[in-house]
Amino acid sequence: MQKKHSGTSNPPSPFESVPAADVPHERKGKHNALVSQILSSLMSLPHGNALKIPLLDLRKQKVENVRSAVNRAGKKINLQIATSCDDYFFYVWISNKNTFRN
């Protein structure tokens, strides 16, 4: 037995639609500027040295969040990044030995 179609369609969406190809697939989080500065500095740093970033320079951002953002960004470009922190400074360095740097 065939089902009868009522001919009704879904109600129109209150939202605009766009082609998926036009949707940005990367986001710039709130740590983007700081993370970019850190990665740029790391790439020009001599092997075996670490960046020493004053905690006051983190602009009220939690060290844990900045640490996570730096590690995520490092993984995207195949860098193994190590971090440490004391009461006054946040330290960042490249820990993998086979990292290509310009």
GUGUTI-857552 format. One record per atom (N, C-alpha, C): residue in one letter; x, y, z; residue number from 1. Coordinates in steps of 0.2 Angstrom, whole numbers. Last residue first. Layout:
<torlos>
<torlo aa="A" xx="X" yy="Y" zz="Z" i="NUM"/>
...
</torlos>
This chain:
<torlos>
<torlo aa="N" xx="317" yy="139" zz="51" i="102"/>
<torlo aa="N" xx="320" yy="143" zz="46" i="102"/>
<torlo aa="N" xx="326" yy="146" zz="48" i="102"/>
<torlo aa="R" xx="317" yy="122" zz="57" i="101"/>
<torlo aa="R" xx="316" yy="129" zz="58" i="101"/>
<torlo aa="R" xx="320" yy="133" zz="53" i="101"/>
<torlo aa="F" xx="311" yy="106" zz="61" i="100"/>
<torlo aa="F" xx="314" yy="111" zz="55" i="100"/>
<torlo aa="F" xx="312" yy="118" zz="57" i="100"/>
<torlo aa="T" xx="315" yy="96" zz="74" i="99"/>
<torlo aa="T" xx="311" yy="101" zz="71" i="99"/>
<torlo aa="T" xx="315" yy="105" zz="66" i="99"/>
<torlo aa="N" xx="321" yy="85" zz="81" i="98"/>
<torlo aa="N" xx="321" yy="85" zz="74" i="98"/>
<torlo aa="N" xx="316" yy="90" zz="71" i="98"/>
<torlo aa="K" xx="319" yy="87" zz="95" i="97"/>
<torlo aa="K" xx="326" yy="88" zz="92" i="97"/>
<torlo aa="K" xx="326" yy="89" zz="84" i="97"/>
<torlo aa="N" xx="306" yy="95" zz="104" i="96"/>
<torlo aa="N" xx="308" yy="89" zz="99" i="96"/>
<torlo aa="N" xx="315" yy="91" zz="95" i="96"/>
<torlo aa="S" xx="304" yy="106" zz="112" i="95"/>
<torlo aa="S" xx="307" yy="100" zz="115" i="95"/>
<torlo aa="S" xx="309" yy="95" zz="110" i="95"/>
<torlo aa="I" xx="305" yy="123" zz="112" i="94"/>
<torlo aa="I" xx="304" yy="118" zz="108" i="94"/>
<torlo aa="I" xx="308" yy="112" zz="110" i="94"/>
<torlo aa="W" xx="298" yy="132" zz="126" i="93"/>
<torlo aa="W" xx="303" yy="130" zz="122" i="93"/>
<torlo aa="W" xx="301" yy="124" zz="118" i="93"/>
<torlo aa="V" xx="293" yy="144" zz="138" i="92"/>
<torlo aa="V" xx="291" yy="140" zz="132" i="92"/>
<torlo aa="V" xx="297" yy="139" zz="128" i="92"/>
<torlo aa="Y" xx="288" yy="150" zz="154" i="91"/>
<torlo aa="Y" xx="293" yy="148" zz="150" i="91"/>
<torlo aa="Y" xx="291" yy="143" zz="144" i="91"/>
<torlo aa="F" xx="282" yy="163" zz="163" i="90"/>
<torlo aa="F" xx="280" yy="157" zz="159" i="90"/>
<torlo aa="F" xx="285" yy="156" zz="154" i="90"/>
<torlo aa="F" xx="285" yy="170" zz="179" i="89"/>
<torlo aa="F" xx="287" yy="169" zz="172" i="89"/>
<torlo aa="F" xx="284" yy="163" zz="170" i="89"/>
<torlo aa="Y" xx="282" yy="170" zz="193" i="88"/>
<torlo aa="Y" xx="283" yy="176" zz="189" i="88"/>
<torlo aa="Y" xx="284" yy="176" zz="182" i="88"/>
<torlo aa="D" xx="281" yy="158" zz="199" i="87"/>
<torlo aa="D" xx="277" yy="163" zz="201" i="87"/>
<torlo aa="D" xx="277" yy="169" zz="197" i="87"/>
<torlo aa="D" xx="283" yy="148" zz="184" i="86"/>
<torlo aa="D" xx="284" yy="149" zz="191" i="86"/>
<torlo aa="D" xx="280" yy="155" zz="193" i="86"/>
<torlo aa="C" xx="281" yy="135" zz="172" i="85"/>
<torlo aa="C" xx="279" yy="141" zz="175" i="85"/>
<torlo aa="C" xx="281" yy="142" zz="182" i="85"/>
<torlo aa="S" xx="284" yy="128" zz="155" i="84"/>
<torlo aa="S" xx="284" yy="128" zz="163" i="84"/>
<torlo aa="S" xx="282" yy="135" zz="165" i="84"/>
<torlo aa="T" xx="282" yy="118" zz="141" i="83"/>
<torlo aa="T" xx="281" yy="124" zz="144" i="83"/>
<torlo aa="T" xx="282" yy="123" zz="152" i="83"/>
<torlo aa="A" xx="287" yy="113" zz="124" i="82"/>
<torlo aa="A" xx="286" yy="111" zz="131" i="82"/>
<torlo aa="A" xx="285" yy="118" zz="135" i="82"/>
<torlo aa="I" xx="281" yy="107" zz="109" i="81"/>
<torlo aa="I" xx="282" yy="112" zz="113" i="81"/>
<torlo aa="I" xx="282" yy="110" zz="120" i="81"/>
<torlo aa="Q" xx="284" yy="101" zz="94" i="80"/>
<torlo aa="Q" xx="283" yy="98" zz="101" i="80"/>
<torlo aa="Q" xx="285" yy="104" zz="106" i="80"/>
<torlo aa="L" xx="277" yy="105" zz="79" i="79"/>
<torlo aa="L" xx="282" yy="107" zz="84" i="79"/>
<torlo aa="L" xx="280" yy="104" zz="91" i="79"/>
<torlo aa="N" xx="268" yy="104" zz="68" i="78"/>
<torlo aa="N" xx="273" yy="99" zz="69" i="78"/>
<torlo aa="N" xx="278" yy="101" zz="74" i="78"/>
<torlo aa="I" xx="259" yy="114" zz="67" i="77"/>
<torlo aa="I" xx="265" yy="115" zz="63" i="77"/>
<torlo aa="I" xx="270" yy="110" zz="65" i="77"/>
<torlo aa="K" xx="249" yy="110" zz="76" i="76"/>
<torlo aa="K" xx="247" yy="111" zz="69" i="76"/>
<torlo aa="K" xx="253" yy="112" zz="64" i="76"/>
<torlo aa="K" xx="256" yy="109" zz="88" i="75"/>
<torlo aa="K" xx="255" yy="103" zz="85" i="75"/>
<torlo aa="K" xx="253" yy="104" zz="77" i="75"/>
<torlo aa="G" xx="256" yy="123" zz="91" i="74"/>
<torlo aa="G" xx="263" yy="120" zz="89" i="74"/>
<torlo aa="G" xx="261" yy="113" zz="86" i="74"/>
<torlo aa="A" xx="243" yy="126" zz="94" i="73"/>
<torlo aa="A" xx="246" yy="129" zz="88" i="73"/>
<torlo aa="A" xx="253" yy="125" zz="86" i="73"/>
<torlo aa="R" xx="242" yy="118" zz="105" i="72"/>
<torlo aa="R" xx="238" yy="116" zz="100" i="72"/>
<torlo aa="R" xx="241" yy="119" zz="93" i="72"/>
<torlo aa="N" xx="252" yy="125" zz="114" i="71"/>
<torlo aa="N" xx="253" yy="118" zz="112" i="71"/>
<torlo aa="N" xx="248" yy="116" zz="106" i="71"/>
<torlo aa="V" xx="245" yy="137" zz="115" i="70"/>
<torlo aa="V" xx="252" yy="137" zz="112" i="70"/>
<torlo aa="V" xx="253" yy="129" zz="109" i="70"/>
<torlo aa="A" xx="234" yy="134" zz="121" i="69"/>
<torlo aa="A" xx="233" yy="137" zz="115" i="69"/>
<torlo aa="A" xx="240" yy="136" zz="111" i="69"/>
<torlo aa="S" xx="239" yy="129" zz="134" i="68"/>
<torlo aa="S" xx="235" yy="124" zz="129" i="68"/>
<torlo aa="S" xx="235" yy="127" zz="122" i="68"/>
<torlo aa="R" xx="244" yy="141" zz="138" i="67"/>
<torlo aa="R" xx="248" yy="134" zz="137" i="67"/>
<torlo aa="R" xx="245" yy="130" zz="133" i="67"/>
<torlo aa="V" xx="233" yy="149" zz="140" i="66"/>
<torlo aa="V" xx="238" yy="150" zz="135" i="66"/>
<torlo aa="V" xx="243" yy="144" zz="133" i="66"/>
<torlo aa="N" xx="226" yy="141" zz="150" i="65"/>
<torlo aa="N" xx="223" yy="142" zz="143" i="65"/>
<torlo aa="N" xx="228" yy="144" zz="138" i="65"/>
<torlo aa="E" xx="235" yy="142" zz="160" i="64"/>
<torlo aa="E" xx="233" yy="136" zz="158" i="64"/>
<torlo aa="E" xx="230" yy="136" zz="151" i="64"/>
<torlo aa="V" xx="236" yy="156" zz="163" i="63"/>
<torlo aa="V" xx="242" yy="152" zz="160" i="63"/>
<torlo aa="V" xx="240" yy="146" zz="157" i="63"/>
<torlo aa="K" xx="223" yy="166" zz="158" i="62"/>
<torlo aa="K" xx="225" yy="161" zz="162" i="62"/>
<torlo aa="K" xx="231" yy="157" zz="159" i="62"/>
<torlo aa="Q" xx="226" yy="183" zz="156" i="61"/>
<torlo aa="Q" xx="224" yy="177" zz="153" i="61"/>
<torlo aa="Q" xx="227" yy="171" zz="157" i="61"/>
<torlo aa="K" xx="230" yy="196" zz="160" i="60"/>
<torlo aa="K" xx="225" yy="193" zz="163" i="60"/>
<torlo aa="K" xx="222" yy="186" zz="160" i="60"/>
<torlo aa="R" xx="242" yy="197" zz="151" i="59"/>
<torlo aa="R" xx="236" yy="201" zz="151" i="59"/>
<torlo aa="R" xx="229" yy="198" zz="154" i="59"/>
<torlo aa="L" xx="254" yy="192" zz="151" i="58"/>
<torlo aa="L" xx="248" yy="188" zz="148" i="58"/>
<torlo aa="L" xx="242" yy="191" zz="148" i="58"/>
<torlo aa="D" xx="263" yy="200" zz="157" i="57"/>
<torlo aa="D" xx="262" yy="201" zz="150" i="57"/>
<torlo aa="D" xx="256" yy="196" zz="147" i="57"/>
<torlo aa="L" xx="264" yy="195" zz="169" i="56"/>
<torlo aa="L" xx="260" yy="201" zz="169" i="56"/>
<torlo aa="L" xx="259" yy="202" zz="161" i="56"/>
<torlo aa="L" xx="273" yy="184" zz="168" i="55"/>
<torlo aa="L" xx="266" yy="183" zz="169" i="55"/>
<torlo aa="L" xx="261" yy="189" zz="168" i="55"/>
<torlo aa="P" xx="285" yy="186" zz="156" i="54"/>
<torlo aa="P" xx="282" yy="188" zz="162" i="54"/>
<torlo aa="P" xx="275" yy="187" zz="162" i="54"/>
<torlo aa="I" xx="293" yy="173" zz="148" i="53"/>
<torlo aa="I" xx="288" yy="178" zz="147" i="53"/>
<torlo aa="I" xx="285" yy="180" zz="154" i="53"/>
<torlo aa="K" xx="306" yy="167" zz="140" i="52"/>
<torlo aa="K" xx="304" yy="169" zz="147" i="52"/>
<torlo aa="K" xx="299" yy="174" zz="147" i="52"/>
<torlo aa="L" xx="309" yy="154" zz="129" i="51"/>
<torlo aa="L" xx="307" yy="160" zz="130" i="51"/>
<torlo aa="L" xx="305" yy="161" zz="138" i="51"/>
<torlo aa="A" xx="325" yy="145" zz="129" i="50"/>
<torlo aa="A" xx="318" yy="145" zz="131" i="50"/>
<torlo aa="A" xx="316" yy="152" zz="131" i="50"/>
<torlo aa="N" xx="337" yy="135" zz="120" i="49"/>
<torlo aa="N" xx="335" yy="141" zz="124" i="49"/>
<torlo aa="N" xx="327" yy="141" zz="124" i="49"/>
<torlo aa="G" xx="339" yy="125" zz="111" i="48"/>
<torlo aa="G" xx="341" yy="124" zz="118" i="48"/>
<torlo aa="G" xx="340" yy="130" zz="122" i="48"/>
<torlo aa="H" xx="343" yy="134" zz="97" i="47"/>
<torlo aa="H" xx="341" yy="128" zz="99" i="47"/>
<torlo aa="H" xx="344" yy="127" zz="107" i="47"/>
<torlo aa="P" xx="338" yy="152" zz="97" i="46"/>
<torlo aa="P" xx="343" yy="147" zz="96" i="46"/>
<torlo aa="P" xx="341" yy="140" zz="99" i="46"/>
<torlo aa="L" xx="322" yy="157" zz="90" i="45"/>
<torlo aa="L" xx="326" yy="156" zz="96" i="45"/>
<torlo aa="L" xx="332" yy="151" zz="94" i="45"/>
<torlo aa="S" xx="313" yy="158" zz="80" i="44"/>
<torlo aa="S" xx="320" yy="162" zz="79" i="44"/>
<torlo aa="S" xx="325" yy="161" zz="85" i="44"/>
<torlo aa="M" xx="303" yy="151" zz="84" i="43"/>
<torlo aa="M" xx="306" yy="149" zz="78" i="43"/>
<torlo aa="M" xx="313" yy="153" zz="77" i="43"/>
<torlo aa="L" xx="299" yy="158" zz="95" i="42"/>
<torlo aa="L" xx="301" yy="152" zz="96" i="42"/>
<torlo aa="L" xx="305" yy="150" zz="90" i="42"/>
<torlo aa="S" xx="293" yy="170" zz="90" i="41"/>
<torlo aa="S" xx="299" yy="170" zz="94" i="41"/>
<torlo aa="S" xx="302" yy="164" zz="94" i="41"/>
<torlo aa="S" xx="282" yy="164" zz="84" i="40"/>
<torlo aa="S" xx="287" yy="168" zz="80" i="40"/>
<torlo aa="S" xx="293" yy="168" zz="83" i="40"/>
<torlo aa="L" xx="275" yy="159" zz="95" i="39"/>
<torlo aa="L" xx="278" yy="154" zz="90" i="39"/>
<torlo aa="L" xx="283" yy="158" zz="85" i="39"/>
<torlo aa="I" xx="272" yy="171" zz="102" i="38"/>
<torlo aa="I" xx="276" yy="166" zz="105" i="38"/>
<torlo aa="I" xx="279" yy="161" zz="100" i="38"/>
<torlo aa="Q" xx="264" yy="178" zz="92" i="37"/>
<torlo aa="Q" xx="270" yy="181" zz="94" i="37"/>
<torlo aa="Q" xx="275" yy="176" zz="97" i="37"/>
<torlo aa="S" xx="253" yy="169" zz="92" i="36"/>
<torlo aa="S" xx="257" yy="170" zz="86" i="36"/>
<torlo aa="S" xx="264" yy="173" zz="87" i="36"/>
<torlo aa="V" xx="248" yy="170" zz="105" i="35"/>
<torlo aa="V" xx="251" yy="163" zz="102" i="35"/>
<torlo aa="V" xx="255" yy="164" zz="96" i="35"/>
<torlo aa="L" xx="244" yy="183" zz="105" i="34"/>
<torlo aa="L" xx="249" yy="181" zz="109" i="34"/>
<torlo aa="L" xx="252" yy="174" zz="107" i="34"/>
<torlo aa="A" xx="234" yy="182" zz="95" i="33"/>
<torlo aa="A" xx="239" yy="187" zz="94" i="33"/>
<torlo aa="A" xx="245" yy="185" zz="98" i="33"/>
<torlo aa="N" xx="225" yy="171" zz="100" i="32"/>
<torlo aa="N" xx="228" yy="171" zz="94" i="32"/>
<torlo aa="N" xx="234" yy="176" zz="93" i="32"/>
<torlo aa="H" xx="217" yy="170" zz="111" i="31"/>
<torlo aa="H" xx="224" yy="170" zz="112" i="31"/>
<torlo aa="H" xx="228" yy="170" zz="106" i="31"/>
<torlo aa="K" xx="204" yy="170" zz="107" i="30"/>
<torlo aa="K" xx="206" yy="176" zz="110" i="30"/>
<torlo aa="K" xx="214" yy="176" zz="111" i="30"/>
<torlo aa="G" xx="205" yy="163" zz="90" i="29"/>
<torlo aa="G" xx="203" yy="163" zz="97" i="29"/>
<torlo aa="G" xx="206" yy="169" zz="100" i="29"/>
<torlo aa="K" xx="199" yy="162" zz="75" i="28"/>
<torlo aa="K" xx="205" yy="166" zz="78" i="28"/>
<torlo aa="K" xx="202" yy="167" zz="86" i="28"/>
<torlo aa="R" xx="196" yy="147" zz="66" i="27"/>
<torlo aa="R" xx="194" yy="153" zz="70" i="27"/>
<torlo aa="R" xx="200" yy="156" zz="74" i="27"/>
<torlo aa="E" xx="193" yy="140" zz="51" i="26"/>
<torlo aa="E" xx="198" yy="141" zz="56" i="26"/>
<torlo aa="E" xx="195" yy="147" zz="60" i="26"/>
<torlo aa="H" xx="184" yy="139" zz="41" i="25"/>
<torlo aa="H" xx="185" yy="133" zz="44" i="25"/>
<torlo aa="H" xx="191" yy="134" zz="50" i="25"/>
<torlo aa="P" xx="171" yy="150" zz="35" i="24"/>
<torlo aa="P" xx="178" yy="149" zz="37" i="24"/>
<torlo aa="P" xx="179" yy="143" zz="42" i="24"/>
<torlo aa="V" xx="161" yy="145" zz="21" i="23"/>
<torlo aa="V" xx="162" yy="145" zz="29" i="23"/>
<torlo aa="V" xx="169" yy="145" zz="31" i="23"/>
<torlo aa="D" xx="160" yy="142" zz="8" i="22"/>
<torlo aa="D" xx="161" yy="149" zz="10" i="22"/>
<torlo aa="D" xx="162" yy="150" zz="18" i="22"/>
<torlo aa="A" xx="157" yy="129" zz="7" i="21"/>
<torlo aa="A" xx="164" yy="131" zz="5" i="21"/>
<torlo aa="A" xx="165" yy="138" zz="7" i="21"/>
<torlo aa="A" xx="144" yy="128" zz="11" i="20"/>
<torlo aa="A" xx="149" yy="126" zz="16" i="20"/>
<torlo aa="A" xx="156" yy="129" zz="14" i="20"/>
<torlo aa="P" xx="134" yy="142" zz="6" i="19"/>
<torlo aa="P" xx="137" yy="136" zz="4" i="19"/>
<torlo aa="P" xx="143" yy="135" zz="9" i="19"/>
<torlo aa="V" xx="121" yy="147" zz="18" i="18"/>
<torlo aa="V" xx="127" yy="149" zz="14" i="18"/>
<torlo aa="V" xx="130" yy="143" zz="12" i="18"/>
<torlo aa="S" xx="106" yy="153" zz="24" i="17"/>
<torlo aa="S" xx="110" yy="148" zz="23" i="17"/>
<torlo aa="S" xx="115" yy="150" zz="18" i="17"/>
<torlo aa="E" xx="98" yy="161" zz="38" i="16"/>
<torlo aa="E" xx="101" yy="162" zz="32" i="16"/>
<torlo aa="E" xx="105" yy="156" zz="30" i="16"/>
<torlo aa="F" xx="85" yy="156" zz="48" i="15"/>
<torlo aa="F" xx="92" yy="157" zz="48" i="15"/>
<torlo aa="F" xx="93" yy="157" zz="40" i="15"/>
<torlo aa="P" xx="72" yy="151" zz="50" i="14"/>
<torlo aa="P" xx="73" yy="158" zz="52" i="14"/>
<torlo aa="P" xx="80" yy="160" zz="50" i="14"/>
<torlo aa="S" xx="67" yy="140" zz="37" i="13"/>
<torlo aa="S" xx="71" yy="142" zz="43" i="13"/>
<torlo aa="S" xx="72" yy="149" zz="44" i="13"/>
<torlo aa="P" xx="50" yy="136" zz="33" i="12"/>
<torlo aa="P" xx="56" yy="139" zz="31" i="12"/>
<torlo aa="P" xx="60" yy="141" zz="38" i="12"/>
<torlo aa="P" xx="44" yy="119" zz="37" i="11"/>
<torlo aa="P" xx="43" yy="126" zz="37" i="11"/>
<torlo aa="P" xx="50" yy="130" zz="36" i="11"/>
<torlo aa="N" xx="44" yy="106" zz="25" i="10"/>
<torlo aa="N" xx="47" yy="109" zz="31" i="10"/>
<torlo aa="N" xx="45" yy="116" zz="31" i="10"/>
<torlo aa="S" xx="29" yy="104" zz="16" i="9"/>
<torlo aa="S" xx="36" yy="104" zz="16" i="9"/>
<torlo aa="S" xx="38" yy="107" zz="23" i="9"/>
<torlo aa="T" xx="15" yy="94" zz="11" i="8"/>
<torlo aa="T" xx="18" yy="99" zz="15" i="8"/>
<torlo aa="T" xx="25" yy="99" zz="16" i="8"/>
<torlo aa="G" xx="10" yy="83" zz="4" i="7"/>
<torlo aa="G" xx="12" yy="89" zz="0" i="7"/>
<torlo aa="G" xx="15" yy="95" zz="5" i="7"/>
<torlo aa="S" xx="7" yy="72" zz="10" i="6"/>
<torlo aa="S" xx="2" yy="77" zz="11" i="6"/>
<torlo aa="S" xx="4" yy="83" zz="7" i="6"/>
<torlo aa="H" xx="7" yy="57" zz="1" i="5"/>
<torlo aa="H" xx="11" yy="63" zz="4" i="5"/>
<torlo aa="H" xx="6" yy="68" zz="4" i="5"/>
<torlo aa="K" xx="2" yy="41" zz="6" i="4"/>
<torlo aa="K" xx="0" yy="47" zz="3" i="4"/>
<torlo aa="K" xx="4" yy="53" zz="6" i="4"/>
<torlo aa="K" xx="10" yy="26" zz="3" i="3"/>
<torlo aa="K" xx="8" yy="31" zz="8" i="3"/>
<torlo aa="K" xx="6" yy="37" zz="4" i="3"/>
<torlo aa="Q" xx="3" yy="11" zz="-4" i="2"/>
<torlo aa="Q" xx="7" yy="17" zz="-5" i="2"/>
<torlo aa="Q" xx="5" yy="22" zz="0" i="2"/>
<torlo aa="M" xx="4" yy="-6" zz="0" i="1"/>
<torlo aa="M" xx="0" yy="0" zz="0" i="1"/>
<torlo aa="M" xx="4" yy="6" zz="0" i="1"/>
</torlos>
